[in-house]
Amino acid sequence: MASLTAPPPQAGTKRPRSSAQEHQVSAPAPDFGADSDDDVEDVARGKGGGEGGMPSSMIVQFATLEGENKGPQIDIPLGSTVLQMEELMNQLLENKDKVPYTFYVNDAEVMETLEQTVSELAVSTEAVLRVSYQPLAVFRVRPVTRCTSTMPGHTEAVLHVNYSPDGTMLASGGGDMTVRFWDVQTSLPRFTCRGHRHHVLCTAWAPNGKRFASADRKGEIRLWDPSKGVQQGQPLSAHKQWVTSLAWEPLHRNSAGERLASSSKDALIKIWNTRTGRCEVTLSGHADSVEKIIWGGEGLLYSASRDRTIKVWNVEGEGRKLGILVRTLVGHGHRVNTLALSCEAALRTGPFGKEECALKALSKFTPEEAQAVALERYNLARGGEPERLVSGSDDFTLFLWNPADGKKPLARLTGHQQPVNHLAFSPDGRRFASASFDKKVKVWDGRTGTFLATLNGHVSAVYQVAWSADSRLLVSASKDSTVKLWEMVALKRAKATLPGHADEVYALDWSPDGSAVASGSKDRTIKIWAH
């Protein structure tokens, strides 16, 4: 049963309930078609009735997340759904084109009806209710519904699939010791890159798309030119044991895009200058294998280890300032398997937003232009707030952190019954999803850690999850050989089950423009799923 333990709530609120009732997620209330002015007026006038002794309507003041009031105070029914409040906001703001919105009360997202949220938070119905709103991406990603391509080639299990930052190429790595590059438009192989002497365990695109890094069980890192399919320079003899994770420096921090971090089972993290092949600094401090690293957008690197800790490192500056341990985050009772960062989608795609993916080739960006656009996109994703980090562990728990501002977690999240092995923030940072060996995917509020839903449907361990570019859809890959598609409006049942693989699905990625999902399997194939 999922529950949440958080710091003491503000006055006038209470903790989310941890009973079974807290986790019953019903389908959203039907939209009663507020498409005309009269219908919207009915919503605003307070038609409808409350339950359990609550009033039927309430005075509401809409405001931006920054606190700016929008429109007059309005008497609306507590039974109003999110869709009905969207209609009302579009009327109030006089939007020519309908814009989707998300609504919050005391930082808690309104998931179904206003009444449900008010009741759960025990908010007074006698005072004016302040409802914050946030516009969502106007473009909508269409649900993937069918397999459009099956791509054979690997002779052993496919362990990784990664779309390039601009979405024009797909890279894969696997147990056959090869890295392969695929043409996204034709689903045909472009290059097969050989050189690794053991399984390719981790891969990563540079955020400018000009380089691709892969690392293997022998501890070697190889750099590839994806436009030619050739190795760049000599392999980096990085670690004495296998490499567990790779992370490039974000493009908005350095336009050259040359620095790469690697972590290993040898408990070390190394920062490389990939142009010279030189290790700039070795970060030592963990007492056991480092399982995951993320290079953040503020000059910090985050590492998760089997020693049950997360460490925050300063990876900018020169001399002794480079590689300083900033703080250690403690709380997990077992090894920490995975991390996710709230701005990770913007960091991964660098200067390439949806429009850039569609309209600009990589060659049209100068390094300075790319860095400026990447910084703009990062700041937009951050939204004036510090980046948030979530960690998942073998102790079945998750912790939500503000890693740049203290050692105390924002929330401790429980509910999984087996180890948590993968996490992913939605591109808008409002939610994150956790995948576990307990066959479940759970969805949480990205700002508070509040539990939102358990997604049931897989019949075996869930290995990975991936979000659509508009944050409305989620896919999950499982040991049960299926990929499942979930719609965040429903937050309950799978919108579609995508069968086709003949064995466990290890790898999953959604293209930056939202047009396709790639999955890699133990059956040695890659499948492309589209609408």
C-alpha positions as CSV (number, residue, x, y, z in Angstrom):
1,M,0.0,0.0,0.0
2,A,1.4,3.3,-1.0
3,S,1.8,6.0,1.6
4,L,3.7,9.2,2.2
5,T,5.7,10.4,5.1
6,A,6.6,14.1,4.7
7,P,7.7,17.0,6.9
8,P,4.9,18.6,9.1
9,P,2.2,20.1,6.8
10,Q,1.3,23.8,6.9
11,A,-1.5,24.9,9.1
12,G,-4.9,24.1,7.7
13,T,-3.8,21.0,5.9
14,K,-3.3,17.4,6.8
15,R,-1.2,14.6,5.5
16,P,-2.6,12.5,2.7
17,R,-4.4,9.4,4.0
18,S,-2.6,6.1,4.0
19,S,-5.7,4.0,4.2
20,A,-7.0,1.8,1.4
21,Q,-9.4,4.6,0.6
22,E,-6.5,6.9,-0.1
23,H,-5.4,4.7,-3.0
24,Q,-8.7,4.0,-4.7
25,V,-8.3,5.8,-8.0
26,S,-11.6,6.1,-9.9
27,A,-12.1,7.1,-13.5
28,P,-12.4,10.9,-14.0
29,A,-15.9,12.3,-13.8
30,P,-17.5,12.8,-17.2
31,D,-17.2,16.2,-18.9
32,F,-20.6,17.6,-19.1
33,G,-19.8,19.5,-22.2
34,A,-19.1,23.1,-21.1
35,D,-18.5,24.2,-24.7
36,S,-20.9,27.1,-24.7
37,D,-21.0,30.3,-22.7
38,D,-24.2,29.1,-20.9
39,D,-22.6,25.9,-19.8
40,V,-19.5,27.7,-18.4
41,E,-21.8,30.2,-16.7
42,D,-23.6,27.2,-15.1
43,V,-20.3,26.0,-13.7
44,A,-19.4,29.4,-12.4
45,R,-22.8,30.0,-10.8
46,G,-22.5,27.0,-8.6
47,K,-25.0,24.5,-9.9
48,G,-24.5,21.1,-8.4
49,G,-24.4,19.7,-4.9
50,G,-21.8,18.7,-2.4
51,E,-21.6,15.5,-0.4
52,G,-21.0,14.6,3.2
53,G,-22.4,18.0,4.5
54,M,-20.1,20.1,2.3
55,P,-21.6,23.1,0.5
56,S,-22.5,22.7,-3.1
57,S,-20.2,25.5,-4.2
58,M,-17.3,27.6,-3.1
59,I,-15.7,31.0,-3.8
60,V,-12.5,30.5,-5.8
61,Q,-9.7,32.9,-6.8
62,F,-7.6,31.6,-9.6
63,A,-3.9,32.5,-9.6
64,T,-0.7,31.7,-11.5
65,L,1.9,29.5,-9.8
66,E,3.9,32.7,-9.2
67,G,1.0,34.0,-7.1
68,E,-0.6,36.6,-9.5
69,N,-4.4,36.6,-9.3
70,K,-6.3,36.1,-12.5
71,G,-9.8,37.2,-13.0
72,P,-12.5,37.9,-10.3
73,Q,-13.4,35.7,-7.4
74,I,-16.0,33.2,-8.7
75,D,-18.6,31.0,-7.1
76,I,-18.1,27.5,-8.7
77,P,-19.5,24.1,-7.8
78,L,-17.3,21.8,-5.7
79,G,-18.2,19.0,-8.1
80,S,-16.4,20.8,-11.0
81,T,-14.0,18.5,-12.8
82,V,-10.6,19.5,-14.2
83,L,-12.1,19.6,-17.7
84,Q,-14.8,22.0,-16.6
85,M,-12.3,24.2,-14.8
86,E,-10.3,24.2,-18.0
87,E,-13.3,25.5,-19.9
88,L,-13.8,28.2,-17.3
89,M,-10.1,29.3,-17.4
90,N,-10.1,29.5,-21.2
91,Q,-13.2,31.8,-20.9
92,L,-11.7,34.0,-18.2
93,L,-8.4,34.4,-20.0
94,E,-10.2,34.9,-23.4
95,N,-8.0,32.3,-25.1
96,K,-8.7,32.0,-28.8
97,D,-7.5,28.5,-28.9
98,K,-8.3,26.1,-26.1
99,V,-5.4,25.6,-23.7
100,P,-5.2,22.6,-21.3
101,Y,-4.4,23.4,-17.6
102,T,-3.5,21.7,-14.4
103,F,-4.9,23.0,-11.1
104,Y,-3.5,23.0,-7.6
105,V,-4.8,23.6,-4.1
106,N,-2.1,24.0,-1.4
107,D,0.4,22.5,-3.9
108,A,-1.8,19.4,-4.2
109,E,-2.9,18.7,-7.8
110,V,-6.6,18.5,-8.5
111,M,-6.9,15.1,-10.1
112,E,-10.6,14.6,-10.6
113,T,-13.0,17.1,-8.9
114,L,-12.4,20.1,-6.8
115,E,-14.5,18.6,-4.0
116,Q,-12.3,15.6,-3.7
117,T,-9.1,17.7,-3.3
118,V,-10.8,20.1,-0.8
119,S,-12.0,17.1,1.2
120,E,-8.7,15.3,1.3
121,L,-6.8,18.5,2.4
122,A,-9.5,19.4,4.9
123,V,-9.5,23.0,3.5
124,S,-12.1,25.4,5.0
125,T,-15.0,25.9,2.7
126,E,-15.9,29.2,4.4
127,A,-12.9,31.2,3.1
128,V,-12.0,32.1,-0.4
129,L,-10.2,29.1,-2.0
130,R,-7.0,29.9,-3.9
131,V,-6.6,27.6,-6.9
132,S,-3.3,27.9,-8.8
133,Y,-3.2,26.9,-12.4
134,Q,-0.5,26.0,-14.9
135,P,-0.8,25.7,-18.7
136,L,0.2,22.4,-20.2
137,A,1.9,21.8,-23.5
138,V,-0.5,22.8,-26.3
139,F,0.6,20.1,-28.7
140,R,-0.6,16.6,-27.9
141,V,1.3,13.4,-28.5
142,R,-0.8,10.8,-30.1
143,P,-1.0,7.5,-28.2
144,V,1.2,4.7,-29.6
145,T,-1.1,1.9,-30.7
146,R,0.8,-0.5,-33.0
147,C,4.2,-1.8,-33.9
148,T,5.3,-0.1,-37.1
149,S,8.8,-1.8,-37.4
150,T,10.7,-4.7,-36.0
151,M,14.4,-4.2,-36.3
152,P,16.6,-7.3,-36.1
153,G,20.4,-7.2,-36.1
154,H,21.6,-7.7,-32.5
155,T,22.6,-11.3,-31.9
156,E,22.1,-11.1,-28.1
157,A,19.7,-9.2,-25.8
158,V,19.1,-5.5,-26.5
159,L,20.0,-3.7,-23.2
160,H,19.6,0.0,-24.2
161,V,17.8,2.1,-26.8
162,N,18.3,5.9,-26.9
163,Y,16.9,8.5,-29.3
164,S,19.3,11.3,-30.2
165,P,18.6,14.7,-28.7
166,D,17.2,16.0,-32.1
167,G,15.2,12.7,-32.6
168,T,16.7,11.9,-36.0
169,M,18.6,8.8,-34.9
170,L,18.2,5.8,-32.6
171,A,21.1,4.1,-30.9
172,S,21.1,0.7,-29.3
173,G,23.6,-1.4,-27.3
174,G,23.5,-5.0,-26.2
175,G,24.9,-8.3,-25.1
176,D,26.5,-8.9,-28.5
177,M,29.2,-6.2,-27.7
178,T,28.0,-3.9,-30.5
179,V,26.6,-0.4,-30.7
180,R,24.2,0.2,-33.5
181,F,22.8,3.3,-35.1
182,W,19.4,3.3,-36.8
183,D,17.7,5.7,-39.2
184,V,14.4,6.9,-37.5
185,Q,12.6,7.5,-40.8
186,T,13.2,4.2,-42.4
187,S,13.9,2.0,-39.4
188,L,16.9,0.6,-41.2
189,P,20.4,0.2,-39.8
190,R,23.0,2.9,-40.5
191,F,26.0,1.7,-38.7
192,T,27.1,-1.3,-36.6
193,C,30.0,-0.3,-34.3
194,R,32.3,-3.0,-33.0
195,G,35.2,-2.8,-30.5
196,H,33.7,-3.6,-27.1
197,R,35.1,-6.8,-25.5
198,H,32.1,-7.5,-23.3
199,H,28.4,-6.6,-22.9
200,V,27.5,-2.9,-23.5
201,L,26.0,-2.0,-20.2
202,C,25.3,1.7,-20.5
203,T,25.1,4.3,-23.2
204,A,24.5,8.1,-23.5
205,W,24.1,10.7,-26.2
206,A,26.0,14.0,-25.8
207,P,23.3,16.8,-25.6
208,N,24.5,18.4,-28.8
209,G,24.0,15.0,-30.6
210,K,27.6,15.0,-32.0
211,R,28.9,12.1,-29.9
212,F,27.7,8.9,-28.4
213,A,29.3,7.2,-25.5
214,S,29.1,3.5,-24.6
215,A,30.6,1.5,-21.7
216,D,31.0,-2.2,-21.1
217,R,31.5,-4.9,-18.5
218,K,35.3,-4.7,-18.9
219,G,35.3,-1.1,-17.6
220,E,36.0,0.5,-21.0
221,I,34.3,3.5,-22.5
222,R,34.2,4.1,-26.2
223,L,33.2,7.3,-28.0
224,W,31.5,7.2,-31.4
225,D,30.7,9.6,-34.2
226,P,27.1,8.8,-35.0
227,S,27.2,10.6,-38.4
228,K,29.9,8.2,-39.6
229,G,29.7,5.2,-37.3
230,V,33.3,5.3,-36.4
231,Q,35.1,5.3,-33.0
232,Q,36.6,8.7,-31.9
233,G,40.0,8.3,-30.3
234,Q,41.2,5.5,-28.2
235,P,39.0,3.7,-25.7
236,L,39.0,5.1,-22.2
237,S,40.3,2.5,-19.8
238,A,38.1,4.0,-17.2
239,H,37.5,1.5,-14.4
240,K,38.8,-1.7,-12.9
241,Q,35.3,-3.1,-12.8
242,W,32.3,-2.6,-15.0
243,V,30.8,0.8,-15.8
244,T,27.4,1.3,-14.4
245,S,26.3,4.7,-15.6
246,L,27.3,7.5,-18.0
247,A,26.4,11.2,-17.9
248,W,27.4,14.1,-20.1
249,E,27.8,17.7,-18.9
250,P,24.7,19.7,-19.9
251,L,25.1,21.8,-22.9
252,H,24.0,25.1,-21.3
253,R,27.0,24.7,-18.8
254,N,29.6,24.2,-21.6
255,S,29.0,24.8,-25.3
256,A,31.8,22.4,-26.2
257,G,29.9,19.4,-24.8
258,E,33.2,17.5,-24.1
259,R,33.0,16.4,-20.5
260,L,31.6,13.0,-19.6
261,A,31.2,11.4,-16.2
262,S,31.3,7.6,-15.6
263,S,30.5,5.5,-12.5
264,S,31.5,2.0,-11.7
265,K,31.2,-1.0,-9.5
266,D,34.6,-0.1,-8.2
267,A,32.9,2.7,-6.2
268,L,34.6,5.5,-8.2
269,I,33.3,8.3,-10.4
270,K,35.5,9.8,-13.0
271,I,35.1,13.0,-15.0
272,W,36.6,12.8,-18.5
273,N,37.7,15.4,-21.1
274,T,36.6,13.4,-24.2
275,R,38.6,15.6,-26.5
276,T,41.9,14.8,-24.9
277,G,40.9,11.4,-23.4
278,R,42.3,12.6,-20.0
279,C,40.6,12.0,-16.6
280,E,40.2,15.4,-15.0
281,V,39.2,14.2,-11.6
282,T,38.3,11.0,-9.7
283,L,35.5,11.3,-7.2
284,S,36.0,8.8,-4.3
285,G,33.8,8.7,-1.2
286,H,31.3,5.9,-1.8
287,A,32.0,2.7,0.0
288,D,30.4,0.4,-2.5
289,S,29.3,0.2,-6.2
290,V,28.0,3.5,-7.7
291,E,24.8,2.5,-9.4
292,K,23.6,5.7,-11.1
293,I,24.9,9.2,-11.8
294,I,23.1,12.3,-13.1
295,W,24.8,15.5,-14.2
296,G,22.5,18.3,-13.0
297,G,21.9,21.7,-14.5
298,E,23.5,23.7,-11.7
299,G,27.1,22.4,-11.8
300,L,26.4,19.5,-9.5
301,L,26.6,15.8,-10.1
302,Y,24.4,13.3,-8.2
303,S,25.5,9.7,-7.5
304,A,23.6,6.8,-6.0
305,S,25.4,3.8,-4.4
306,R,25.0,0.4,-2.9
307,D,26.4,2.0,0.3
308,R,22.8,3.4,0.8
309,T,23.8,7.0,0.2
310,I,23.4,9.7,-2.4
311,K,26.2,12.1,-2.8
312,V,26.2,15.6,-4.3
313,W,29.5,16.7,-6.0
314,N,30.7,20.1,-7.3
315,V,32.0,19.3,-10.8
316,E,32.8,22.8,-12.0
317,G,35.8,25.0,-11.3
318,E,39.5,24.3,-11.4
319,G,42.1,22.7,-9.1
320,R,40.9,21.7,-5.7
321,K,37.4,23.2,-6.2
322,L,36.7,20.5,-8.9
323,G,35.2,17.3,-7.4
324,I,34.5,18.6,-3.9
325,L,31.8,16.6,-2.1
326,V,29.1,19.1,-1.3
327,R,26.9,16.8,0.9
328,T,25.8,13.3,1.5
329,L,22.0,12.4,1.5
330,V,21.2,9.7,3.9
331,G,17.9,7.9,4.6
332,H,17.6,4.7,2.6
333,G,18.0,1.5,4.5
334,H,19.4,-0.5,1.6
335,R,21.3,0.1,-1.7
336,V,20.1,3.0,-3.8
337,N,19.4,1.7,-7.4
338,T,18.3,4.7,-9.3
339,L,17.8,8.5,-9.5
340,A,15.7,10.9,-11.6
341,L,16.0,14.7,-11.9
342,S,13.0,17.0,-12.5
343,C,14.7,18.9,-15.3
344,E,16.2,15.8,-16.9
345,A,14.2,15.9,-20.2
346,A,15.4,19.5,-20.9
347,L,19.0,18.5,-20.1
348,R,18.8,15.4,-22.3
349,T,17.5,17.2,-25.4
350,G,19.7,20.4,-25.0
351,P,18.7,22.9,-27.6
352,F,16.1,20.6,-29.3
353,G,12.5,21.3,-28.3
354,K,9.7,19.9,-30.3
355,E,9.8,22.7,-32.8
356,E,13.6,22.4,-33.2
357,C,13.3,18.6,-33.6
358,A,10.9,19.2,-36.5
359,L,12.4,22.3,-38.1
360,K,16.2,22.5,-37.4
361,A,19.0,20.1,-38.3
362,L,21.9,19.9,-35.9
363,S,24.2,21.6,-38.4
364,K,22.1,24.8,-38.3
365,F,23.1,25.5,-34.7
366,T,26.4,27.2,-33.9
367,P,27.7,26.1,-30.5
368,E,26.9,29.5,-29.0
369,E,23.3,29.3,-30.3
370,A,22.9,25.8,-29.1
371,Q,24.1,26.8,-25.6
372,A,21.8,29.8,-25.4
373,V,18.7,27.8,-26.5
374,A,19.6,25.0,-24.1
375,L,19.9,27.5,-21.2
376,E,16.5,29.0,-22.1
377,R,14.9,25.5,-22.2
378,Y,16.5,24.5,-18.9
379,N,15.3,27.7,-17.2
380,L,11.8,27.2,-18.6
381,A,11.8,23.6,-17.3
382,R,13.0,24.7,-13.9
383,G,10.3,27.3,-13.6
384,G,12.2,29.4,-11.1
385,E,12.5,26.5,-8.6
386,P,15.5,24.4,-7.7
387,E,15.8,21.1,-9.5
388,R,14.4,18.2,-7.5
389,L,15.9,14.7,-7.2
390,V,14.1,11.4,-6.5
391,S,15.9,8.2,-5.4
392,G,14.7,4.6,-5.4
393,S,16.1,1.8,-3.4
394,D,16.1,-1.9,-2.6
395,D,14.4,-1.0,0.7
396,F,11.2,-0.5,-1.4
397,T,11.1,3.3,-0.7
398,L,11.7,6.5,-2.6
399,F,13.0,9.8,-1.3
400,L,12.3,13.2,-2.8
401,W,15.1,15.7,-2.3
402,N,16.1,19.3,-2.9
403,P,19.7,18.3,-3.3
404,A,21.2,21.8,-3.6
405,D,19.7,23.0,-0.3
406,G,20.3,20.7,2.6
407,K,20.3,17.1,3.6
408,K,16.7,16.7,4.8
409,P,14.4,15.0,2.3
410,L,11.2,16.7,1.1
411,A,9.3,13.5,1.5
412,R,9.8,9.7,2.1
413,L,7.5,7.7,-0.1
414,T,6.5,4.1,0.6
415,G,4.2,1.7,-1.1
416,H,6.2,-0.6,-3.4
417,Q,6.6,-4.2,-2.1
418,Q,9.8,-5.0,-4.0
419,P,12.9,-3.0,-5.0
420,V,12.5,0.1,-7.0
421,N,14.7,-0.2,-10.1
422,H,13.8,2.8,-12.3
423,L,12.4,6.3,-12.0
424,A,11.5,9.0,-14.5
425,F,10.2,12.6,-14.1
426,S,7.6,13.8,-16.7
427,P,9.1,16.5,-19.0
428,D,7.1,19.2,-17.3
429,G,8.4,18.1,-13.9
430,R,4.9,17.8,-12.4
431,R,5.0,14.0,-11.9
432,F,7.4,11.2,-11.7
433,A,6.8,7.5,-12.1
434,S,8.5,4.5,-10.4
435,A,9.0,1.0,-11.7
436,S,9.4,-1.9,-9.4
437,F,9.9,-5.7,-9.3
438,D,6.5,-5.8,-7.5
439,K,4.9,-5.6,-11.0
440,K,3.6,-2.1,-10.4
441,V,4.2,1.4,-11.7
442,K,3.4,4.2,-9.3
443,V,2.8,7.8,-10.1
444,W,3.7,10.6,-7.7
445,D,3.4,14.4,-7.5
446,G,6.7,15.8,-8.6
447,R,6.7,18.8,-6.3
448,T,5.4,17.3,-3.0
449,G,5.9,13.5,-3.5
450,T,2.2,13.0,-2.9
451,F,1.0,9.6,-4.1
452,L,-1.3,9.8,-7.1
453,A,-1.9,6.3,-8.4
454,T,-0.8,2.7,-8.8
455,L,-0.8,1.4,-12.3
456,N,-1.7,-2.3,-12.3
457,G,-1.5,-4.5,-15.3
458,H,1.9,-6.1,-15.7
459,V,2.2,-9.7,-14.5
460,S,5.9,-9.6,-13.8
461,A,8.7,-7.1,-12.8
462,V,8.6,-3.7,-14.5
463,Y,12.0,-2.7,-15.7
464,Q,11.6,0.8,-17.2
465,V,9.2,3.7,-17.8
466,A,9.3,6.6,-20.3
467,W,7.2,9.7,-20.7
468,S,5.8,11.3,-23.8
469,A,7.0,14.8,-24.6
470,D,3.7,16.4,-23.5
471,S,3.7,14.6,-20.1
472,R,0.3,13.1,-20.8
473,L,1.3,9.5,-21.6
474,L,3.6,7.0,-20.0
475,V,4.9,3.7,-21.3
476,S,6.3,0.8,-19.2
477,A,8.4,-2.2,-20.1
478,S,8.3,-5.5,-18.3
479,K,9.7,-8.9,-17.8
480,D,6.3,-10.2,-19.0
481,S,7.3,-9.3,-22.6
482,T,4.8,-6.5,-23.0
483,V,4.9,-2.7,-23.3
484,K,2.0,-0.9,-21.7
485,L,0.6,2.6,-22.4
486,W,-0.9,4.6,-19.6
487,E,-2.9,7.8,-19.9
488,M,-2.4,10.3,-17.1
489,V,-6.0,11.6,-17.2
490,A,-7.3,8.2,-16.2
491,L,-4.4,7.2,-13.9
492,K,-5.8,3.8,-13.4
493,R,-6.0,1.3,-16.3
494,A,-3.7,0.8,-19.2
495,K,-4.8,2.6,-22.3
496,A,-3.2,-0.1,-24.4
497,T,-1.1,-3.3,-24.1
498,L,1.5,-3.6,-26.8
499,P,2.4,-7.2,-27.3
500,G,4.9,-8.5,-29.8
501,H,8.2,-9.1,-28.1
502,A,8.9,-12.8,-27.5
503,D,10.8,-12.3,-24.3
504,E,11.6,-9.7,-21.5
505,V,11.6,-6.1,-22.5
506,Y,14.8,-4.5,-21.0
507,A,15.0,-1.1,-22.8
508,L,12.5,1.7,-23.5
509,D,12.6,5.3,-24.9
510,W,10.1,7.8,-26.2
511,S,11.3,10.0,-29.1
512,P,11.8,13.7,-28.2
513,D,9.1,14.8,-30.7
514,G,6.6,12.2,-29.3
515,S,6.1,10.4,-32.6
516,A,7.4,6.9,-31.6
517,V,8.4,4.6,-28.8
518,A,11.4,2.2,-29.1
519,S,11.7,-0.9,-27.1
520,G,14.6,-3.4,-26.9
521,S,14.2,-7.0,-25.7
522,K,15.9,-10.2,-24.6
523,D,14.5,-11.6,-27.9
524,R,17.3,-9.6,-29.7
525,T,15.0,-7.3,-31.5
526,I,14.0,-3.6,-31.4
527,K,10.4,-2.6,-32.0
528,I,9.1,0.8,-33.0
529,W,5.6,1.7,-31.8
530,A,3.6,4.6,-33.2
531,H,0.0,5.8,-33.6
